[in-house]
């Protein structure tokens, strides 16, 4: 979205902003890709790696608590299987 909007703005307004674009020949493709790369580099640090690791650790603790919860056991299925079977978590992202 940023790439498309930047390209449209540069195409329509570059000739009016001589203080931003001093050259007469402007490469709109290069400027659009440069703006997208700048946007990525600026906002890349907003979600640090420590926060992502903390989210995974919280999900693992949540899974442990779900599997150990006494209310999550099915008495009928456990009686049929002959062992106590509780909740199984197979995907971290669904939580």
KOLDORO-711362 format. One record per residue (C-alpha): residue in one letter; residue number from 1; x, z negated, y. Coordinates in Angstrom, 3 decimals. Example, Ala and Ser with C-alpha at 12.3 -4.5 7.8 and 13.67 -1.06 7.14 Angstrom:
2
+------+------+----------+----------+----------+
! resn ! resi !       c1 !       c3 !       c2 !
+------+------+----------+----------+----------+
!    A !    1 !   12.300 !   -7.800 !   -4.500 !
!    S !    2 !   13.670 !   -7.140 !   -1.060 !
+------+------+----------+----------+----------+
//
This chain:
95
+------+------+----------+----------+----------+
! resn ! resi !       c1 !       c3 !       c2 !
+------+------+----------+----------+----------+
!    X !    1 !    0.000 !    0.000 !    0.000 !
!    X !    2 !    2.814 !   -0.904 !    2.360 !
!    X !    3 !    4.649 !    2.331 !    1.570 !
!    X !    4 !    1.570 !    4.476 !    2.209 !
!    X !    5 !    0.580 !    2.697 !    5.442 !
!    X !    6 !    4.138 !    2.770 !    6.741 !
!    X !    7 !    4.394 !    6.483 !    6.004 !
!    X !    8 !    1.123 !    7.173 !    7.843 !
!    X !    9 !    2.162 !    5.087 !   10.842 !
!    X !   10 !    5.617 !    6.721 !   11.023 !
!    X !   11 !    4.112 !   10.193 !   10.790 !
!    X !   12 !    1.561 !    9.557 !   13.554 !
!    X !   13 !    3.534 !    7.359 !   15.967 !
!    X !   14 !    7.260 !    8.052 !   15.597 !
!    X !   15 !    7.413 !   10.467 !   18.524 !
!    X !   16 !    5.898 !    7.886 !   20.924 !
!    X !   17 !    8.409 !    5.147 !   20.097 !
!    X !   18 !   11.747 !    6.581 !   21.199 !
!    X !   19 !   13.274 !    3.081 !   21.396 !
!    X !   20 !   12.731 !    2.588 !   17.636 !
!    X !   21 !   13.465 !    6.162 !   16.560 !
!    X !   22 !   16.163 !    7.555 !   18.894 !
!    X !   23 !   16.762 !   10.698 !   16.813 !
!    X !   24 !   14.530 !   13.728 !   17.104 !
!    X !   25 !   14.807 !   14.468 !   13.374 !
!    X !   26 !   13.240 !   11.556 !   11.500 !
!    X !   27 !   13.272 !   11.299 !    7.718 !
!    X !   28 !    9.879 !    9.713 !    7.025 !
!    X !   29 !   10.571 !    9.371 !    3.286 !
!    X !   30 !   13.775 !    7.407 !    3.874 !
!    X !   31 !   12.138 !    5.143 !    6.449 !
!    X !   32 !    9.180 !    4.410 !    4.174 !
!    X !   33 !   11.381 !    3.506 !    1.204 !
!    X !   34 !   13.635 !    1.435 !    3.483 !
!    X !   35 !   10.592 !   -0.485 !    4.796 !
!    X !   36 !    9.360 !   -1.142 !    1.250 !
!    X !   37 !   12.797 !   -2.395 !    0.174 !
!    X !   38 !   12.999 !   -4.628 !    3.250 !
!    X !   39 !    9.549 !   -6.042 !    2.512 !
!    X !   40 !   10.601 !   -6.838 !   -1.077 !
!    X !   41 !   13.869 !   -8.480 !   -0.021 !
!    X !   42 !   12.228 !  -10.600 !    2.649 !
!    X !   43 !    9.378 !  -11.890 !    0.492 !
!    X !   44 !   11.330 !  -12.158 !   -2.757 !
!    X !   45 !   12.549 !  -15.641 !   -1.872 !
!    X !   46 !    9.096 !  -17.085 !   -1.244 !
!    X !   47 !    8.572 !  -17.925 !   -4.932 !
!    X !   48 !   11.843 !  -19.478 !   -6.095 !
!    X !   49 !   12.965 !  -19.418 !   -9.695 !
!    X !   50 !   12.664 !  -23.203 !   -9.960 !
!    X !   51 !    8.950 !  -22.971 !   -9.261 !
!    X !   52 !    8.470 !  -20.372 !  -12.015 !
!    X !   53 !   10.376 !  -22.570 !  -14.482 !
!    X !   54 !    8.276 !  -25.569 !  -13.461 !
!    X !   55 !    5.087 !  -23.591 !  -14.160 !
!    X !   56 !    6.297 !  -22.725 !  -17.668 !
!    X !   57 !    7.208 !  -26.359 !  -18.336 !
!    X !   58 !    3.773 !  -27.517 !  -17.169 !
!    X !   59 !    2.131 !  -24.947 !  -19.461 !
!    X !   60 !    4.166 !  -26.227 !  -22.422 !
!    X !   61 !    3.155 !  -29.820 !  -21.689 !
!    X !   62 !   -0.464 !  -28.699 !  -21.378 !
!    X !   63 !   -0.242 !  -26.944 !  -24.769 !
!    X !   64 !    1.211 !  -30.065 !  -26.370 !
!    X !   65 !   -1.626 !  -32.155 !  -24.961 !
!    X !   66 !   -4.232 !  -29.627 !  -26.170 !
!    X !   67 !   -2.898 !  -29.591 !  -29.729 !
!    X !   68 !   -2.709 !  -33.405 !  -29.820 !
!    X !   69 !   -6.208 !  -33.960 !  -28.395 !
!    X !   70 !   -8.500 !  -35.752 !  -30.859 !
!    X !   71 !  -11.596 !  -34.053 !  -29.452 !
!    X !   72 !  -10.224 !  -30.614 !  -30.293 !
!    X !   73 !  -10.403 !  -31.122 !  -34.094 !
!    X !   74 !  -13.143 !  -29.405 !  -36.067 !
!    X !   75 !  -14.358 !  -31.798 !  -38.762 !
!    X !   76 !  -16.162 !  -29.136 !  -40.844 !
!    X !   77 !  -13.238 !  -26.710 !  -40.980 !
!    X !   78 !  -10.826 !  -29.551 !  -41.664 !
!    X !   79 !  -12.981 !  -30.730 !  -44.585 !
!    X !   80 !  -13.116 !  -27.195 !  -46.040 !
!    X !   81 !   -9.361 !  -26.675 !  -45.717 !
!    X !   82 !   -8.491 !  -30.133 !  -47.003 !
!    X !   83 !   -6.234 !  -30.922 !  -44.031 !
!    X !   84 !   -6.747 !  -31.798 !  -40.415 !
!    X !   85 !   -6.484 !  -28.673 !  -38.290 !
!    X !   86 !   -6.690 !  -28.893 !  -34.556 !
!    X !   87 !   -6.453 !  -26.509 !  -31.678 !
!    X !   88 !   -3.848 !  -23.741 !  -31.875 !
!    X !   89 !   -2.530 !  -22.212 !  -28.686 !
!    X !   90 !   -1.159 !  -18.716 !  -29.220 !
!    X !   91 !   -0.775 !  -17.489 !  -25.645 !
!    X !   92 !    0.646 !  -19.251 !  -22.600 !
!    X !   93 !   -0.990 !  -16.970 !  -20.048 !
!    X !   94 !   -4.620 !  -17.622 !  -21.028 !
!    X !   95 !   -4.347 !  -21.246 !  -19.940 !
+------+------+----------+----------+----------+
//
